[in-house]
Amino acid sequence: LQQTPLLTFVVPLCHEFIVVDRATSKLHSAPQAMVAFLRFLFTLSNILLPFAYAFAADIQMPPRPPSIVLTIAGSDSGGGAGIQADLKAIHTISEGKCHGCSAITCLTAQNSCGVTSLHSPPVEFLRSQLLAVEEDLYPSAVKIGMLGTKELADEVGSWLRKLKENGQKRAPFVVCDPVMITTSGHKLVDDTAKVAMIEKVFPYADLVTPNKFEAEELLGKTLCTPQDVEDGARAILAMGPRAVIIKGGHSLLEGNNKVVESEETNASVGYAQDYLLLSDESAAEGKPVKDKARLCDGSRGVWIRNDRYDSAHTHGTGCTLSSAIASAWAMGQRERDAVGSAKGGENIGALCAMRLVDACCVAKAYVNAGIARGVQLGKGPGPVVHTGFPDSYKNFPTIELSASSTSMSSFPAMQSYHSAKSSSSSAPALGRILPIVDTVEWIEQLVSTPGIEDVQLRFKDTTDYDVILDRIKRSSALCQSAGVRLWINDYWKAAIEAGGCFGIHLGQEDLASCVDDGGLDLIRDAGLAFGVSTHSYSELCAALGVRPSYISLGPVFSTQSKDVKFDPQGLETVRQWRSLIPPTIPLIAIGGIGNADVAKVVRGAGAECSAVIGAVTKADDVKKAVADLNAAME
């Protein structure tokens, strides 16, 4: 039934029932007649369930086919890299949402100790493979790996040009991993093949993914500092691709005796950090507010960071990363294609928003989890392990403001209401609900309402600084006298000037402008707590990078309270966010939480706090509404 948008499904909650309207994502209590009927059905469940399952199987819509992801790469007889790693990555990260196809450019004789022999099949055979896949299994995304000869690079470039210029079908998303040098420093391709790849393949690539040594080979210079990496990314971008990510699996100290140890270079030793740079055209795709920047906008250049694992078992990480990026992007495109169509798209906001930066963040988490589980299989280093779609904060990356920083002060810590019950921490406990209101009068009413511990003030009717400052001062006085914490939405400068506020909440665009104005340090110096909104995987990485007091996700359900640029996230994304955020950081759910019944469902998905608007401001009895919401979030 969940795959049938025109129907509704029923969720049992103890003795209550909630109806979820799949068309609008709104929830409401079931009518009494329906409740009576459903209780009757549950009473007879032992008899009726077999028939119900059979009936559901008959009416279930056919599952959507997976996206096709094609890998054009060499074969690794040891199974750790090349197309073997590509196909495993495609199938496992997508968890069935992508199907992998392959076209072989090179056959290798290799094991965990190294490569002993190479053989490139005739160009005509590669052409036959590409045409066979194109005619029947047209790809949504293409990953390109080793192109060992000029002729092979020319052939792949011609095929890509044909697809890009065809116009009848959408050209596939192309990730090019310029495999040129082994981990030990052995060159795999000659200069003519390198030049052909740059001239014939790069102009049709949406992303190229060189590691440090490959980037140095492309640039003809050594990368010694983070600034060198950033400058190198701009130079590679000028070679024609729409984006470049210089991978940080190798530290800046590796393979270079001239590098002097410093805070800048040491950061690359303790962290595996990739530098991603997008063209303005590529960065604009899927951007929620076209004329406002976010920290995760690739046109600014972003450093994507994980802690570095001290492991030798990293064989195939480059192949795996590029294939995982292609697959993650294809998953997002699959969802965007299905939304609003008869194919039954799930309309999941974070998945629909899976663009290039998001795909890079998700793929990095996937590779990091695989490195963490790596084991030795033969005499040499073991391969990266292929897991599933990222599901742990331990491997999820951050987007950092600087590649050189080895530490950043966190904002004042908070703990959830539920954690505080058994914790010895002195950190304040976030309330179970966070009412968001836009007048001082509402602040005055709420601070005298039992059960209100936090309240957020936003400004919808004015941008006048003096008016905003006055409202904050009056609200702050009311909250301080009642012992309620006041959060200010967006206007952090006025909050600092007014004094007496507890915290600041910023959306992603306001977060970027705050960083550009040096605001994070000012907020931190003022001792204010800090919360950040998120809607996509890259926004979550950016939020984690500033070490906030809490993170919010929304809209969970459709909402009319503001013009939202993202699709509803759904409960599954709430569960996923909770697993990707460290347990020490509370998760707030916002959007469409219109009553206590809905709040209870959100709490069950893992959110520790519900941000509410109409559930309070439109309630006939505000005190009862607050009490019910708190009970639901218990």
C-alpha atoms as one frame of an Amber mdcrd trajectory, in Angstrom:
protein
   0.000   0.000   0.000   2.918   2.348   0.683   3.796   2.211  -3.007   0.307
   3.347  -4.011   0.072   7.154  -3.680  -3.717   7.296  -4.087  -4.381   5.066
  -1.107  -3.878   5.619   2.606  -2.388   3.275   5.133  -3.069   2.894   8.828
  -0.483   2.867  11.591  -1.525   1.293  14.897  -0.415   3.239  17.970  -1.558
   1.373  21.059  -5.304   2.020  21.090  -5.208   4.935  18.688  -4.989   5.050
  14.922  -3.535   7.666  12.624  -4.348   8.034   8.945  -1.477   9.145   6.716
  -2.516  10.797   3.465   0.111   9.723   0.964  -0.822  12.502  -1.449  -0.153
  15.331   0.999   1.917  13.598   3.724  -0.484  15.027   6.313  -1.552  12.991
   9.327  -4.805  13.095  11.227  -6.678  10.982  13.723  -8.837   8.257  12.232
 -12.651   8.697  12.386 -14.370   6.745  15.141 -16.151   4.520  12.645 -12.828
   3.555  11.115 -11.333   2.916  14.548 -14.168   0.545  15.443 -13.808  -1.290
  12.158 -10.025  -1.624  12.488 -10.283  -2.954  16.044 -12.654  -5.575  14.730
 -10.120  -6.526  12.067  -7.274  -6.767  14.575  -9.416  -9.029  16.754  -9.768
 -11.395  13.820  -6.161 -10.962  12.716  -5.186 -14.619  13.121  -7.809 -15.542
  10.563  -7.625 -12.544   8.270  -3.868 -11.881   7.991  -3.091 -14.665   5.494
  -5.877 -13.401   3.254  -4.764  -9.786   3.740  -1.203 -10.586   2.680  -2.445
 -12.410  -0.388  -4.713  -9.489  -1.258  -1.907  -6.957  -0.760   0.358  -8.997
  -3.032  -2.285  -8.860  -5.748  -2.791  -5.095  -5.627   0.836  -4.062  -5.049
   2.270  -1.993  -7.878   5.329  -3.440  -9.629   8.559  -2.223  -8.047  10.392
   0.534  -9.857  13.346  -0.736 -11.879  16.789   0.219 -10.604  18.915   2.861
 -12.283  21.578   1.593 -14.648  25.152   2.492 -13.705  27.848   1.558 -16.218
  31.484   1.114 -15.274  34.079   1.453 -18.040  37.226   0.173 -16.405  39.830
  -2.538 -16.109  39.462  -5.944 -14.525  41.315  -6.848 -11.323  41.881 -10.596
 -11.160  42.427 -10.204  -7.418  38.893  -8.840  -7.022  39.794  -5.778  -4.954
  39.722  -2.960  -7.479  38.608  -2.247 -11.037  35.234  -3.432 -12.276  35.037
  -5.990  -9.489  35.095  -3.228  -6.873  32.874  -1.021  -9.041  30.067  -3.557
  -9.369  30.147  -4.389  -5.669  29.970  -0.694  -4.798  27.118  -0.032  -7.247
  24.986  -2.820  -5.859  25.711  -2.430  -2.155  25.574   1.336  -1.629  22.330
   1.539  -3.589  20.807  -1.455  -1.787  19.096  -2.571  -4.977  18.257   0.876
  -6.368  21.027   0.611  -8.997  22.086  -2.137 -11.413  25.684  -2.307 -12.545
  26.864  -2.962 -16.105  30.455  -3.078 -17.334  32.670  -2.462 -20.337  36.213
  -3.787 -19.979  39.120  -1.580 -21.029  41.958  -3.609 -19.586  42.662  -7.087
 -18.233  45.179  -7.331 -15.415  46.975 -10.202 -13.832  47.245  -9.111 -10.248
  46.779 -10.128  -6.644  47.160  -8.366  -3.326  50.924  -8.116  -3.873  50.773
  -6.235  -7.165  50.206  -6.224 -10.923  52.237  -8.703 -12.960  50.727  -8.267
 -16.419  48.388  -5.999 -18.435  46.376  -6.623 -21.586  44.196  -4.086 -23.395
  41.499  -5.584 -25.638  41.059  -4.181 -29.158  39.258  -0.868 -29.469  36.610
  -2.548 -31.616  35.695  -4.849 -28.725  35.306  -1.913 -26.326  33.082  -0.210
 -28.910  30.927  -3.342 -29.139  30.528  -3.437 -25.352  29.499   0.214 -25.173
  26.966  -0.088 -27.985  25.464  -3.258 -26.511  24.826  -1.554 -23.188  23.638
   1.695 -24.768  21.044   0.010 -26.989  19.378  -2.039 -24.266  20.489  -0.790
 -20.835  20.904   2.954 -21.284  22.832   4.202 -18.249  21.766   6.897 -15.826
  25.376   7.261 -14.685  28.767   6.192 -16.013  31.978   5.618 -14.089  35.204
   5.644 -16.130  38.329   4.057 -14.748  41.569   2.969 -16.373  42.036   3.963
 -20.030  45.432   2.444 -20.718  45.983   3.613 -24.302  45.336   6.679 -26.424
  43.026   4.656 -28.656  40.847   3.548 -25.754  40.594   7.111 -24.432  39.673
   8.361 -27.896  36.951   5.721 -28.224  35.382   6.487 -24.844  35.534  10.217
 -25.583  33.764   9.740 -28.920  31.048   7.644 -27.278  30.500  10.256 -24.559
  30.338  13.037 -27.144  27.681  11.115 -29.072  25.551  10.673 -25.924  25.942
  14.314 -24.899  25.055  15.628 -28.345  22.259  13.138 -29.074  19.489  15.196
 -27.481  16.899  12.390 -27.656  17.846  10.949 -24.284  19.261  12.573 -21.175
  23.026  12.203 -21.216  24.315  10.087 -18.338  26.101  11.577 -15.351  29.814
  10.856 -15.886  32.463  10.289 -13.199  36.022   9.874 -14.468  38.617   8.318
 -12.175  41.890   9.084 -13.995  43.747   5.905 -13.058  47.353   6.563 -14.025
  49.593   5.627 -11.105  49.549   2.722  -8.665  49.709   3.290  -4.911  53.395
   2.342  -5.051  54.013   5.046  -7.677  54.146   2.841 -10.808  52.814   4.556
 -13.962  50.043   2.594 -15.671  49.511   4.783 -18.749  51.826   6.672 -21.069
  51.709  10.384 -21.820  49.726   9.975 -25.043  46.929   8.200 -23.160  46.976
  10.912 -20.489  46.710  13.691 -23.075  43.891  11.872 -24.892  41.985  11.455
 -21.638  42.310  15.160 -20.860  41.346  16.281 -24.359  38.666  13.700 -25.238
  37.128  12.539 -21.928  37.431  15.418 -19.445  35.171  17.801 -21.444  32.288
  15.327 -21.053  32.946  14.434 -17.415  30.678  15.782 -14.685  33.371  14.925
 -12.135  37.000  13.784 -12.196  38.451  12.124  -9.082  42.280  12.113  -9.035
  44.209  11.214  -5.925  47.194  13.319  -4.856  49.692  11.589  -7.162  47.332
  11.592 -10.140  46.562  15.270  -9.627  50.290  15.983  -9.551  50.705  14.004
 -12.792  47.912  15.988 -14.441  49.310  19.304 -13.212  53.019  18.603 -13.630
  53.716  19.945 -10.125  53.883  18.772  -6.530  51.055  19.535  -4.101  52.648
  20.548  -0.800  49.933  22.532   1.023  46.137  22.757   1.153  46.411  25.948
  -0.903  48.305  23.974  -3.549  45.435  21.480  -3.613  42.840  24.235  -4.021
  44.846  25.911  -6.788  45.372  22.524  -8.442  41.639  21.819  -8.402  40.995
  25.106 -10.214  43.612  24.215 -12.819  42.092  20.755 -13.398  38.620  22.313
 -13.623  39.990  24.494 -16.423  40.823  21.287 -18.349  37.128  20.808 -19.087
  35.269  18.771 -16.447  32.321  20.293 -14.600  33.764  19.365 -11.204  36.881
  17.903  -9.618  37.556  16.214  -6.294  41.186  15.739  -5.273  41.120  12.811
  -2.896  42.913  12.983   0.422  43.690   9.314   0.976  47.360  10.247   0.725
  48.624  12.897   3.120  50.537  15.888   1.799  53.678  14.452   3.377  53.587
  11.235   1.338  55.946  10.954  -1.609  57.460  14.376  -1.013  60.611  14.912
   0.988  60.496  18.688   0.463  57.329  19.296   2.473  57.968  20.921   5.844
  55.751  19.719   8.683  53.288  22.372   9.824  49.742  22.683  11.128  48.591
  22.749   7.512  50.331  19.544   6.459  49.777  17.733   9.758  46.023  18.140
   9.331  46.291  15.966   6.222  47.973  13.255   8.309  45.321  13.028  11.008
  42.405  13.378   8.579  41.491  11.985   5.186  40.110  15.109   3.559  39.044
  15.537  -0.051  38.780  18.882  -1.800  35.727  19.255  -4.066  35.293  22.137
  -6.500  32.339  22.590  -8.865  31.817  24.895 -11.793  29.140  27.518 -11.257
  26.864  25.707 -13.717  27.194  22.375 -11.935  26.752  23.930  -8.476  23.515
  25.638  -9.538  21.766  22.314 -10.214  19.346  21.559  -7.412  20.382  24.593
  -5.373  17.368  25.589  -3.220  17.949  29.359  -3.313  19.765  30.314  -6.491
  21.152  33.661  -5.360  22.258  32.633  -1.862  25.302  30.556  -0.967  25.569
  27.590   1.373  28.692  26.147   2.985  28.083  22.952   1.029  27.926  24.695
  -2.351  30.743  23.182  -4.345  31.428  26.362  -6.295  32.910  27.749  -3.061
  35.143  24.710  -2.809  34.532  22.330   0.101  36.831  20.204   2.220  35.130
  16.903   3.086  36.797  15.338   6.118  36.922  12.025   7.954  39.268  10.828
  10.643  42.036   8.798   9.010  42.124   5.078   9.793  45.583   3.627  10.373
  45.051   0.728   7.983  46.955  -0.773   5.081  43.826  -2.464   3.759  42.755
   0.217   1.314  43.057  -1.550  -2.038  40.361  -0.338  -4.428  39.336   2.776
  -2.503  39.630   5.036  -5.549  37.536   2.745  -7.762  35.009   2.309  -4.987
  34.666   6.037  -4.296  34.043   6.995  -7.920  31.517   4.180  -8.410  29.782
   5.053  -5.157  29.509   8.712  -6.239  27.992   7.694  -9.576  25.560   5.341
  -7.834  24.504   7.830  -5.181  23.823  10.437  -7.852  21.821   7.873  -9.861
  19.754   7.057  -6.767  18.820  10.708  -6.454  17.972  11.034 -10.137  15.854
   7.881  -9.954  13.817   9.451  -7.168  13.495  12.778  -8.959  12.278  11.000
 -12.089   9.649   9.074 -10.137   8.245  11.912  -8.022   4.934  13.113  -9.383
   4.814  10.341 -11.971   2.896   7.101 -12.156   6.026   5.269 -11.070   5.249
   5.831  -7.409   8.147   7.912  -6.155   8.572   7.949  -2.411   9.011  11.736
  -2.403  11.824  11.592   0.132  13.397  15.027   0.436  17.006  14.011   1.173
  17.050  11.431  -1.611  15.456  13.797  -4.140  18.084  16.373  -3.143  20.973
  13.964  -3.822  23.122  16.113  -6.084  26.866  15.982  -6.693  28.104  17.313
  -3.339  25.626  15.069  -1.497  26.764  12.070  -3.537  30.413  12.810  -2.695
  29.611  13.038   1.024  27.624   9.807   1.014  30.280   7.997  -1.035  33.037
   9.141   1.321  31.100   7.749   4.276  30.670   4.474   2.364  34.401   4.189
   1.643  35.335   5.146   5.197  33.122   2.381   6.584  34.787  -0.041   4.175
  38.282   0.948   5.274  37.284   0.533   8.915  36.302  -3.088   8.215  39.218
  -3.952   5.944  41.113  -7.178   6.578  44.046  -8.911   4.936  43.021 -11.636
   2.463  46.329 -12.531   0.817  49.953 -11.682   1.430  49.504  -7.992   0.634
  47.094  -5.238   1.660  43.442  -6.179   1.769  40.654  -4.494  -0.209  38.123
  -2.004   1.053  35.021  -3.816   2.332  31.701  -3.123   0.614  28.958  -2.337
   3.094  25.532  -0.733   2.637  24.208   2.808   2.432  25.856   4.834   5.248
  24.127   4.322   8.576  26.589   5.424  11.256  27.846   8.783  12.499  31.252
   7.150  13.048  31.942   7.186   9.306  29.897  10.163   8.157  32.114  13.097
   7.099  32.065  16.771   7.930  32.445  19.751   5.633  35.168  21.883   7.154
  35.689  25.625   6.936  39.430  25.097   6.573  41.633  22.152   5.634  44.361
  23.434   7.915  42.457  23.402  11.186  43.091  20.434  13.447  40.364  21.389
  15.928  37.403  23.707  16.275  35.671  24.715  19.462  32.174  23.353  19.802
  29.230  25.514  20.689  27.752  25.017  24.187  26.676  21.410  24.440  23.085
  20.385  25.008  21.614  17.024  25.753  18.217  15.657  24.987  15.494  15.470
  27.614  15.699  11.692  27.404  19.502  11.480  27.779  19.423  13.820  30.780
  17.430  11.259  32.758  20.441   8.960  33.039  23.323  11.327  32.327  25.717
  12.913  34.777  26.411  15.728  32.322  25.790  19.291  33.452  24.785  20.348
  29.929  21.269  21.812  29.765  18.555  19.489  28.493  16.666  20.606  25.414
  12.911  20.600  25.883  10.770  17.957  24.243   9.081  20.595  22.087  10.322
  23.861  20.613   7.448  26.255  19.816   8.298  28.723  17.046   6.392  31.997
  17.175   6.691  35.433  15.595   5.325  37.907  18.153   6.267  39.082  21.614
   2.667  38.443  22.674   3.064  34.759  21.938   6.335  34.703  23.868   4.522
  36.224  26.831   1.802  33.587  26.703   4.134  30.649  26.279   6.592  31.492
  29.061   3.719  31.188  31.534   2.576  27.866  30.093   3.612  24.782  32.093
   5.971  22.474  30.166   7.619  25.154  28.024  11.402  25.092  28.434  12.516
  26.505  25.079  10.910  28.898  22.616  12.121  30.297  19.300  11.339  33.762
  17.979  11.275  34.344  14.225  10.485  37.409  12.153   8.119  37.101   9.201
   6.665  40.600   8.943   9.730  42.840   9.122  13.411  43.147   8.305  13.827
  46.441  10.178  16.810  45.944  12.498  15.581  48.316  15.194  12.155  46.655
  15.314  13.772  43.227  15.515  16.183  44.366  18.237  13.316  45.749  20.305
  11.309  42.519  20.016  14.312  40.445  21.032  14.963  42.620  24.090  11.342
  42.399  25.260  11.181  38.666  24.592  14.488  38.098  26.357  13.248  39.892
  29.468  10.095  37.773  29.530  12.019  34.515  29.076  14.638  35.340  31.690
  12.006  36.176  34.297  10.244  32.861  33.624  13.368  30.683  33.319  12.628
  29.800  29.689  15.400  29.610  27.080  14.997  31.992  24.120  16.302  31.041
  20.675  16.505  33.644  17.912  15.969  32.651  14.313  18.460  34.108  11.787
  19.167  37.542  13.342  22.308  36.630  15.266  23.763  40.161  15.344  20.639
  41.550  17.000  20.577  38.640  19.446  24.159  39.345  20.539  23.460  43.071
  20.887  20.222  42.548  22.823  21.797  40.146  25.308  19.970  37.655  27.470
  19.228  35.166  24.680  20.140  31.522  25.066  20.832  30.508  21.484  20.761
  31.191  17.750  19.160  29.098  15.032  20.313  29.478  11.429  19.306  27.979
   8.113  21.964  26.925   5.631  22.040  30.152   3.636  22.204  32.296   6.770
  24.900  29.989   8.130  27.087  30.688   5.089  26.667  34.469   5.348  27.328
  34.250   9.092  30.599  32.417   8.432  31.594  34.953   5.787  30.986  37.768
   8.304  33.031  36.039  11.017  29.847  35.468  12.995  30.546  31.987  14.345
  33.368  33.235  16.539  31.219  36.150  17.752  28.334  33.829  18.631  30.699
  31.442  20.363  32.403  34.271  22.265  28.974  35.478  23.423  28.409  32.044
  24.971  25.311  31.386  22.885  24.108  27.929  21.936  23.760  27.234  18.226
  21.320  25.195  16.137  21.366  24.514  12.389  18.699  23.433   9.894  19.411
  20.597   7.458  17.550  19.182   4.471  20.149  17.152   2.559  23.218  15.007
   3.149  25.667  17.761   2.224  23.848  20.217   4.507  24.157  17.677   7.316
  27.919  17.456   6.697  28.145  21.250   6.809  26.164  21.381  10.044  28.370
  18.745  11.673  31.416  20.752  10.614  30.487  23.738  12.787  29.938  21.554
  15.929  26.451  22.860  16.803  24.386  22.452  19.958  21.597  20.738  18.022
  20.672  19.860  14.435  17.196  20.071  12.958  15.716  18.187  10.003  12.746
  19.200   7.939  10.221  19.365   6.653   9.308  15.928   7.982   5.832  16.307
   6.487   4.374  18.885   4.124   3.784  22.257   5.722   2.144  25.554   4.864
   4.014  27.616   7.463   6.722  28.761   5.034   7.908  28.394   1.465   9.935
  25.195   1.723  12.411  24.401  -1.059  12.709  20.708  -0.200  10.286  17.808
  -0.454   8.981  16.216   2.774  11.604  13.995   4.367   9.385  11.310   5.847
   9.971   9.262   8.953  12.663   7.083   7.397  14.903  10.115   6.935  14.358
  11.023  10.597  15.610   7.546  11.539  18.551   7.891   9.182  19.505  11.367
  10.478  19.461  10.073  14.041  21.990   7.377  13.097  24.220   9.804  11.151
  24.381  12.418  13.937  26.478  11.703  17.051  24.215  10.747  19.974  25.590
  13.708  21.952  23.857  16.147  19.569  20.052  16.344  19.897  17.941  16.005
  16.749  14.939  18.292  16.263  12.241  17.405  13.728  10.249  20.200  12.123
   7.523  20.548   9.520   3.947  19.327   9.506   3.930  18.228  13.156   0.418
  19.501  13.700  -0.676  17.618  16.815   0.414  15.214  19.534  -0.418  12.117
  17.472   2.036  13.184  14.783   4.631  14.146  17.388   4.399  10.650  18.843
   5.207   9.112  15.470   8.160  11.485  15.023   9.469  10.608  18.470   9.237
   6.931  17.582  11.446   7.595  14.545  14.221   8.974  16.762  13.744  12.739
  17.077  14.283  14.004  20.631  12.459  17.288  20.098   9.652  18.471  17.831
   9.629  22.052  16.605   5.971  23.066  16.399   4.082  26.085  15.113   0.410
  25.556  14.374   0.129  22.719  16.892   0.444  25.444  19.536  -0.586  28.715
  17.894  -3.768  27.252  16.381  -4.764  25.192  19.417  -8.051  25.975  21.169
  -6.416  25.174  24.502  -2.706  26.027  24.431  -1.920  24.523  27.854  -3.533
  21.213  26.896  -1.809  21.206  23.517   1.591  21.728  25.160   0.903  19.015
  27.731  -0.200  16.571  25.021   2.812  17.331  22.844   5.216  16.860  25.744
   3.563  13.561  26.629   3.829  12.410  23.010   7.555  13.235  22.959   8.217
  11.445  26.278
